[in-house]
Amino acid sequence: MAHAYTPGLKVLHYTKLKKNRRLPIKGEVSKGKGDKVNADDVIAKTDLPGNVNMLKVANLLNISPADIHDVLEVKEGDTVNKGDMIAQTDGLFGFFKSDVRSPISGTIESISDVTGQIVMREAPIPVEVDAYVEGIVSDVIKDEGVTIESEAAYIQGIFGIGGESRGDLHVVVNNRDEEITKDSINSSHAGKIIVGGSFISLDAYKKAIELKVRGVVVGGFNYFDLEDILGYTLGVAITGTEDLVTSLIVTEGYGNIKMSERTFNLLKKHDGKFVSVNGATQIRAGVIRPEIVIPLDADQIPDNKKDDRENLGIQEGSLVRVIRAPYFGKIGEVTDLPSELQKMESETMVRVATVKINSESFTIPRSNLEMLETD
């Protein structure tokens, strides 16, 4: 039987998950191997260098750069506050003095009598990295961070926006084909991760943001509403850095698409549990999927601790989802996996699959498919 290995979305009742949590530059790691951590625990911290500010003292005082040391009130290494005197001329008979005051709070990094400029640096910016998920520190990356191992249920979405967030999981619908409406959301959902079925409208999502809901997990969303939320047209799907109160994770695709039964039942099973979510998405090389991580209690961990990941190989009869236009988000069944390369409209020769979608067959590049894991 024809067979192709293609990545698929994970919907796992149990997995041993590893997360690397690292600082952007070297700093201080506060957790050691074997330590138990909660999602909000700070595991490492550092200080990013402050922004640099160039102050053209000679120009501002209309003096020669070589004379800058004659008018300065500060020296290299001094700490100044915004508005402090930096330099002052003698004036005429003690009158008509000109001065330069500090535009920032920071330190004097260097003084040049060649350019007549002072380089000032703002105060360091403190950066902390938290654990993100509950678990055990399995490894320490010296001066950078840690690896956290967590036994959890794990769900990936097809698309998301917004970065990391966490909160109690709350299913706000009764079944997987039900929409989240504005009336479904109220002030009791502030700080929580809410779960819907098939869709959430733009108005409902805006209400979630207004009420400071931490995250929304839903089957489908209107692609054209993203511009209204983000303020720009989303091109290449690389997300996760948006400044959003409420992360959004779409599990099935664009449009009104009911959430898969496996995904909905798993979320409903853990209703009320504290979870971590991340809307970061990267569709191209180095694929990153939005995710929901649900740490398991001791009594929820299977005795054999067998990861329930399934064989992700696509075969004839496999249920797949299309992950690129023009059929993005459509779900169908693989009916054939031709072994020979076929020419596409772009003139490229690729391996393809024949996929039956709503009783109509389409020829789709295998790289545009992912396997849909089901029970």
C-alpha positions in Angstrom: 0.0 0.0 0.0 1.3 3.5 -0.8 2.5 5.4 2.2 3.8 8.9 3.0 5.2 10.5 6.2 3.7 13.9 6.7 3.4 15.9 10.0 0.0 16.0 11.6 -1.6 17.9 14.4 -1.2 16.3 17.8 -4.2 15.6 20.0 -2.8 13.5 22.8 -4.4 12.3 26.0 -0.9 11.7 27.4 2.6 12.7 26.4 5.9 13.5 28.1 6.5 17.0 26.9 9.8 18.8 27.0 10.1 22.6 26.9 13.3 24.6 26.6 13.0 27.9 28.5 15.9 30.2 27.7 17.0 33.8 28.2 17.7 36.0 25.1 21.2 36.6 26.5 23.2 35.0 29.3 22.0 35.7 32.8 21.2 34.0 36.1 19.3 30.6 36.3 17.4 30.2 39.5 16.2 26.6 39.2 18.2 23.4 39.4 17.9 19.9 38.0 15.1 18.0 39.7 13.2 21.1 40.9 9.5 21.1 40.6 8.1 24.2 39.0 4.7 25.8 38.4 3.8 27.7 35.3 4.3 31.1 36.8 7.6 30.4 38.5 10.6 32.5 37.3 13.3 30.1 36.2 15.9 32.7 34.9 16.5 36.4 34.7 18.9 38.9 33.1 19.3 42.5 32.2 19.2 43.6 28.6 21.4 46.6 27.8 19.5 49.9 27.7 19.0 51.9 24.6 21.7 54.2 23.4 21.2 57.9 23.1 23.6 60.2 21.2 23.8 63.8 22.6 25.4 66.3 20.3 26.7 68.7 23.0 29.1 70.7 20.7 26.3 71.4 18.2 23.8 72.3 20.9 26.2 74.8 22.5 27.7 76.0 19.3 31.3 75.3 20.4 34.2 73.4 19.0 34.2 69.6 19.7 37.7 70.0 21.2 36.3 72.3 23.9 33.6 69.9 25.1 35.5 69.0 28.3 35.6 72.7 29.3 31.8 72.8 29.5 30.9 69.4 30.8 29.4 68.9 34.3 29.7 65.1 34.1 32.3 62.4 33.3 32.3 58.9 31.8 30.6 56.4 34.1 28.5 59.0 35.9 24.8 58.2 36.5 22.3 61.0 35.6 18.6 61.5 35.8 16.4 63.0 33.1 16.7 66.8 33.3 20.1 66.8 35.1 22.7 69.4 33.9 25.1 67.8 31.4 27.0 70.9 30.2 27.0 74.6 30.5 28.9 77.5 28.9 30.4 80.4 30.9 28.3 82.9 29.1 29.2 86.6 28.9 30.3 88.2 32.2 28.4 85.3 33.9 25.2 86.0 32.0 23.5 84.5 28.9 24.7 81.0 29.8 23.6 78.1 27.6 23.2 74.6 28.9 22.4 71.0 27.9 20.3 68.8 30.1 20.0 65.0 30.0 17.1 63.8 27.8 17.1 60.4 29.6 17.9 58.7 32.9 21.0 56.5 32.5 24.8 56.5 32.4 27.5 58.4 30.5 29.1 55.7 28.4 31.6 57.8 26.4 32.6 61.4 25.6 34.3 62.3 22.3 36.3 65.6 21.8 36.5 64.6 18.1 32.8 64.6 17.3 31.6 66.7 20.3 29.1 64.0 21.2 28.2 62.1 24.4 27.0 58.5 24.3 24.4 57.9 27.0 22.8 54.5 27.7 19.4 54.1 29.4 19.0 51.9 32.5 19.2 48.1 31.8 15.9 46.4 31.0 15.1 43.5 33.4 14.0 40.3 31.6 12.5 37.3 33.4 11.6 33.9 31.9 9.0 31.8 33.6 8.4 28.1 33.4 5.3 28.4 31.2 4.2 24.8 32.1 4.1 22.9 35.4 6.7 20.1 35.5 10.2 19.0 36.6 13.5 20.6 35.6 15.2 17.8 33.6 18.2 19.8 32.5 20.0 23.1 33.2 21.4 25.1 30.3 24.2 27.0 32.1 23.6 30.8 32.4 20.7 30.5 29.8 17.8 28.5 31.1 16.4 25.1 31.7 14.5 22.2 30.1 11.2 21.4 31.8 9.6 18.0 31.5 5.9 17.8 31.9 3.5 14.8 31.8 0.5 16.3 30.1 -2.4 16.1 27.7 -1.3 18.0 24.6 -3.3 19.6 21.7 -2.1 21.5 18.7 -4.1 24.0 16.6 -3.8 24.8 13.0 -3.4 28.5 13.5 -3.2 31.1 16.3 -2.3 34.6 17.3 -1.0 36.0 20.5 1.8 34.6 22.7 2.0 32.5 25.8 -0.9 32.7 28.3 -2.3 30.5 31.0 -5.4 30.1 33.2 -8.2 27.8 34.1 -9.9 26.0 31.2 -13.6 26.7 30.8 -15.8 25.1 28.1 -18.5 27.6 27.3 -20.5 25.6 24.8 -22.4 22.3 25.1 -21.3 20.7 21.8 -18.5 21.0 19.2 -20.7 22.6 16.5 -21.9 25.4 18.7 -20.5 29.0 18.3 -19.1 31.3 21.0 -21.4 34.3 21.0 -21.1 37.6 22.8 -23.7 36.3 25.3 -21.5 33.3 26.0 -18.8 35.5 27.5 -19.1 37.3 30.8 -16.9 38.8 33.5 -16.5 35.4 35.2 -14.3 34.4 32.3 -11.6 37.0 33.0 -8.2 35.4 33.4 -9.5 32.1 32.0 -9.0 30.1 28.8 -12.4 29.6 27.2 -13.3 26.8 24.7 -15.9 27.0 22.0 -17.1 24.7 19.3 -17.3 25.7 15.6 -16.7 29.5 15.5 -16.2 32.8 17.3 -17.3 36.0 15.7 -15.2 39.2 15.6 -17.6 40.9 18.1 -17.4 38.0 20.5 -13.6 37.9 20.3 -13.4 41.7 20.9 -15.6 41.2 24.0 -13.2 38.5 25.2 -10.3 41.0 24.9 -12.3 43.7 26.7 -13.0 41.3 29.6 -9.4 40.2 29.7 -10.1 36.6 28.9 -6.6 35.0 28.6 -7.2 32.7 25.7 -9.9 31.4 23.3 -9.8 27.9 21.7 -12.3 27.4 18.9 -12.7 25.4 15.7 -12.9 28.2 13.2 -12.4 31.9 12.7 -12.9 34.4 9.8 -9.6 35.1 8.2 -10.6 38.6 7.1 -11.3 39.6 10.7 -7.6 39.2 11.5 -6.8 42.5 9.9 -9.3 44.3 12.2 -7.7 42.7 15.2 -4.1 43.1 14.2 -4.3 46.4 12.4 -2.5 45.0 9.3 -2.9 42.2 6.8 -1.4 38.9 7.9 0.9 37.7 5.1 3.3 34.9 5.8 1.9 33.1 8.8 4.4 33.8 11.5 2.6 34.9 14.6 3.0 35.0 18.4 4.5 38.4 19.0 1.2 40.3 18.8 0.4 42.5 21.8 -2.9 40.9 22.5 -4.6 40.3 25.9 -6.4 37.3 24.5 -4.5 34.6 22.6 -6.6 32.8 19.9 -6.1 29.2 18.9 -8.0 27.8 15.9 -8.0 24.0 15.8 -9.6 23.3 12.5 -9.3 26.2 10.0 -10.8 29.4 8.6 -14.6 29.6 8.5 -17.3 28.0 10.6 -15.9 24.5 11.1 -16.9 22.4 14.0 -14.1 21.3 16.3 -13.0 17.7 15.9 -14.6 15.3 18.2 -11.3 14.1 19.7 -10.2 17.6 20.4 -13.5 18.8 21.9 -13.9 15.7 24.1 -10.3 16.0 25.4 -10.8 19.7 26.3 -14.2 18.9 27.9 -12.6 16.1 29.9 -10.2 18.7 31.5 -12.7 21.5 32.0 -11.6 23.5 35.0 -8.0 22.5 34.9 -5.1 25.0 34.9 -3.6 25.0 31.4 -0.9 26.8 29.4 -1.5 28.0 25.8 0.5 29.6 23.1 -0.8 31.1 19.9 2.5 31.3 18.1 2.3 29.9 14.6 4.8 29.3 11.8 3.6 27.6 8.7 6.8 27.4 6.6 10.1 25.8 7.4 10.6 25.0 11.1 6.8 24.6 11.6 5.5 25.9 14.9 1.9 25.1 15.9 -0.3 26.9 18.5 -0.7 24.6 21.5 -2.7 23.8 24.6 -0.7 22.1 27.4 -2.8 20.4 30.2 -0.6 19.2 33.1 -1.9 15.9 34.4 -2.5 15.0 38.0 -0.9 11.9 39.4 -4.1 9.9 39.1 -4.6 10.9 35.5 -1.2 9.5 34.3 -1.5 6.0 32.9 0.4 3.2 34.7 2.3 2.2 31.6 3.1 5.9 30.8 2.9 5.1 27.1 2.8 8.2 24.9 -0.4 7.9 22.9 1.1 9.5 19.7 -0.1 7.6 16.7 1.8 6.7 13.6 1.7 10.0 11.6 2.2 8.2 8.2 -0.4 9.1 5.7 -1.9 6.1 3.8 -4.8 5.5 1.5 -7.9 5.9 3.7 -6.2 8.4 6.0 -8.2 11.5 7.1 -6.2 14.6 6.3 -6.5 18.4 6.5 -5.2 20.8 3.8 -2.8 23.4 5.2 -2.4 25.7 2.3 -4.6 27.6 -0.2 -6.8 27.2 -2.2 -8.3 24.4 0.0 -6.9 25.6 3.4 -8.7 24.0 6.3 -10.7 21.5 4.2 -10.8 17.9 5.5 -10.9 14.9 3.3 -9.9 11.3 2.8 -6.8 10.1 0.9 -7.9 7.8 -2.0 -4.6 7.5 -3.8 -0.9 8.2 -3.3 0.7 8.1 -6.8 4.4 7.2 -6.7 5.3 9.3 -9.7 6.0 13.0 -9.6 3.3 15.3 -11.1 3.6 18.8 -12.6 1.6 21.5 -10.7 0.4 24.9 -12.0 3.7 26.4 -10.8 5.5 24.1 -13.2 7.2 22.3 -10.3 7.3 18.5 -10.1 6.0 17.2 -6.8 4.6 14.1 -5.1 0.9 14.4 -4.7 -2.1 12.7 -3.1 -5.6 12.3 -4.4 -8.0 13.6 -1.7 -11.7 13.2 -1.7 -13.4 16.3 -0.2 -17.2 16.4 0.0 -17.5 13.6 -2.7 -15.2 15.5 -5.1 -11.6 14.4 -5.7 -8.6 16.8 -5.8 -4.9 16.4 -6.6 -3.0 18.1 -3.8 0.8 18.2 -3.1 1.6 16.0 -0.2 3.5 18.8 1.5 0.2 20.7 1.7 -1.4 18.0 3.8 -1.3 17.0 7.4 -2.8 13.9 9.0 -5.8 14.4 11.2 -5.4 12.1 14.2 -8.6 10.6 15.4 -9.6 7.8 17.8 
